[in-house]
């Protein structure tokens, strides 16, 4: 199933994610990505809404832990530049 799951990141999530890759949206207000593998990330800063044909819109902001499954076609509407730490699994 192609899903996007958001929850509050635990302290353990936040600490563990510091070892993951860094991604920054920069000054853009949108980002589109076809997820070809499962990914999880912890939002470090910023705000966005992820739109996908298979899910209701998901709002994300600092402190969120997000899991996106393989097959999701994501369109991010970025309202404040996003920085996150991510890991494919």
C-alpha positions as CSV (number, residue, x, y, z in Angstrom):
1,X,0.0,0.0,0.0
2,X,1.3,3.5,-0.8
3,X,1.0,5.5,2.3
4,X,2.3,8.6,4.1
5,X,2.4,8.3,7.9
6,X,3.2,11.3,10.2
7,X,3.7,11.1,13.9
8,X,5.5,13.1,16.6
9,X,9.2,12.1,16.6
10,X,10.4,10.6,19.9
11,X,13.7,11.7,21.5
12,X,15.2,8.4,20.3
13,X,14.0,9.2,16.7
14,X,15.6,12.6,16.9
15,X,18.9,11.3,18.1
16,X,19.1,8.4,15.7
17,X,18.2,10.6,12.7
18,X,21.3,12.8,13.3
19,X,23.2,9.9,11.6
20,X,21.0,10.0,8.5
21,X,21.4,12.0,5.3
22,X,20.5,15.7,5.3
23,X,18.0,17.2,2.8
24,X,17.1,20.9,2.4
25,X,14.4,22.3,0.2
26,X,16.1,25.6,-0.2
27,X,14.0,28.6,-1.4
28,X,11.6,26.6,-3.5
29,X,7.9,26.5,-2.7
30,X,7.3,23.1,-4.2
31,X,9.0,19.7,-4.6
32,X,7.8,16.6,-6.5
33,X,9.2,13.1,-6.0
34,X,8.3,9.6,-7.0
35,X,9.3,7.4,-4.1
36,X,11.0,4.2,-5.6
37,X,11.7,2.9,-2.1
38,X,10.5,3.3,1.5
39,X,11.9,6.3,3.3
40,X,11.6,7.8,6.8
41,X,12.6,11.2,7.9
42,X,12.6,13.5,10.8
43,X,11.8,17.2,10.0
44,X,14.4,19.5,11.5
45,X,12.8,22.7,10.5
46,X,10.2,24.2,8.1
47,X,6.6,23.4,7.1
48,X,5.0,21.7,4.1
49,X,2.0,19.8,3.0
50,X,2.6,16.6,1.0
51,X,-0.1,15.9,-1.6
52,X,-0.5,12.4,-3.2
53,X,-3.3,10.8,-5.3
54,X,-3.3,7.8,-2.8
55,X,-3.5,9.8,0.5
56,X,-5.2,12.8,2.0
57,X,-2.8,15.8,2.3
58,X,-0.3,15.4,5.2
59,X,1.0,18.5,7.0
60,X,4.5,18.3,8.3
61,X,6.6,20.5,10.5
62,X,9.6,20.5,12.8
63,X,9.6,17.5,15.2
64,X,7.6,15.2,12.9
65,X,8.7,11.7,12.0
66,X,7.3,10.8,8.5
67,X,7.3,7.5,6.7
68,X,6.6,7.4,3.0
69,X,6.1,4.0,1.3
70,X,7.5,3.0,-2.1
71,X,5.1,4.0,-5.0
72,X,3.9,7.3,-3.5
73,X,3.9,10.2,-6.0
74,X,4.5,13.2,-3.7
75,X,4.0,16.8,-4.4
76,X,5.2,19.0,-1.6
77,X,3.7,22.5,-1.1
78,X,6.4,24.2,1.0
79,X,5.4,27.2,3.1
80,X,8.7,27.5,5.1
81,X,12.0,26.0,3.8
82,X,12.3,22.4,5.0
83,X,15.3,20.6,6.4
84,X,15.1,17.0,7.3
85,X,17.2,13.9,8.1
86,X,16.2,10.9,6.0
87,X,17.0,7.3,5.5
88,X,15.8,4.7,2.9
89,X,14.9,1.3,4.2
